C-alpha cells in the first residue's frame, strides 16, 4: 500500500512540474510580446509627434 501511494505521489508531482513549465513558457512569450508592443507604440507616438511639428 505504501508503494502504491508513493507511485501515485511521484506521478502527480511529475504532472504538476510539467504543467508549471508550460505555464512559464507561455508567460515568457507574453512578456516578450508585451515589451515589443510597448516599444512599437512609443516609436509610433514619437513618429506622430515628429511629423506634426514639420
MOBEL-V8966 format. One record per pair of residues at least 24 apart in sequence whose C-alpha atoms are under 10 Angstrom apart, sorted by the first residue. I is the first residue (numbers start at 0). GAP is how many residues later the second one is. D is the distance in whole Angstrom. If there is no record, write none. Layout:
BEGIN
i=I gap=GAP d=D
i=I gap=GAP d=D
END
This chain:
BEGIN
none
END
